[in-house]
Amino acid sequence: MFRHSVTDTIVAPATPAGIGAIAVIRVSGKKAIEITNAIFSGKDLSQVSSHTIHFGTIQSENGEIIDEVLVSIFREPHSFTKENSTEISCHGSPYIVEQILKLLLAKGARMAEPGEFTKRAFLNGRFDLAQAEAVADLIAATSQASHQIAMKQMRGGFSQKIQKLRAELIRFAALVELELDFAEEDVEFANRTELKNFLQNVTQYVNELLQSFAWGNVLKNGISTVIVGKPNAGKSTLLNTLLQEEKAIVSDIAGTTRDIIEDEITLEGTRFRFIDTAGLRETQDTIEAIGVERAKQKMQEASLILYLIDSSEMNENLDFLQKELQKLQKPYFILFNKTDKLSAEKIAELEQIPKALCISAKEQKGIEKLKNALIGLVKEQKINHPDIVISNVRHYEALAKTQQSLQKVLLDIDSAITTDLLAADIREAVRHLGEIIGEVSNEDLLNYIFSKFCIGK
């Protein structure tokens, strides 16, 4: 919760806590340069140009040198927050950072709250709310795919499209409301056919964005890939081979894996979260039974399923298995493991089965083919989704409400509803679109969004 005035000068470390080569302390506000200058010994910072860097020292009240530093100067409105700002680069000693912060606080600054720098940037018109949220996603990005989604959103592609749609809806709403002033003359300023065609196009676009959420959320958080199969199919060996480390215990004893084991790898910029599970079978062992249930639950929750079969036994009903996997309505591959024991003819026969790959996890054969199949799946999904992909739950919920409002307006037009009610329903759609970019917002919403940021951002 933001409890202080946005006119205060704020300060916070911009680098993580702990010992490092350097640390950066950010200061922002009307008096940022004045306060920094008061503890800096070197050039007079009040006289220097914006976007310049200056070497000097920070000294305590009794003249003791705390550190040699570099101070970057940013004059309003040419800074991240569009306020006067400074960045002090010092040595990364926690003691040095603490002493510099104490001096800045003593000169009139206050500690920033989580996300307060970005909130000020939003409030000062640096970017809209959707772009501000993308800053947090960009910081948290752990793969090329999640980085690309956040970067596109931060650069405003998504926001510009929403703003354009919202502006056009506002135009129609204004025309419809204008008709209310000429109610007795039965004048139609907003052509209903034109309005209906526009709404149908907007509805289709919003629907594409809504459908992209599942994919966008997967890319943002990593593709959850569950490895399932009967006991001793080689699930744990496959996990270890993919991770290139002994993550899971491997044993010839059936039922060794009794709980969920997971870890991540990145393939061509996309993060995959591989999940090893207990073998699927009927068991009287209470602990193992819990593991089996968790495996089934993970199959429901995962974005991708790798079903392992021990090709040396081949005791699966493949037709039944295919039907059961298809019921889950998510991508899957059937992996015939231990194929190093099979003839080339048998391997060729198995690979004719749809969605099937032949591997030997222990001998690390077919693993590159599996990785290529996973990468191919990602590329296929990218083709099926629009250039702009949403990954933010708040945006998804606002778009879902927008879709409902648009459908209601289309029904209004077909039923020739009264002009005042039609105008009200269009305004409702406008409001929901505005919530995405911050055109319509409240203090509680802003506090919630920016409180999830780190202190120095």
Secondary structure, DSSP 8 states (H G I E B T S, - for coil): ---S-TTS-EEEESS-SS-EEEEEEEEESTTHHHHHHHHEESS-GGGS-TTEEEEEEEE-TTS-EEEEEEEEEE-TTSSSSSS-EEEEEEEE-HHHHHHHHHHHHHTT-EE--TTHHHHHHHHTTSS-HHHHHHHHHHHH--SHHHHHHHHHHHTTHHHHHHHHHHHHHHHHHHHHHHHHTTGGGT---S-HHHHHHHHHHHHHHHHHHHHHHHHHHHHHH-EEEEEEESTTSSHHHHHHHHHTS--S---SSTT---S-EEEEEEETTEEEEEEE----S--S-HHHHHHHHHHHHHHHH-SEEEEEEETTT----HHHHHHHHHHT-S-EEEEEE-GGGS-HHHHHHHTTSTTEEE-BTTTTBSHHHHHHHHHHHHHHHHHTS-SS----HHHHHHHHHHHHHHHHHHHHHHTT--HHHHHHHHHHHHHHHHHHHTSS--HHHHHHHHTTS-TT-
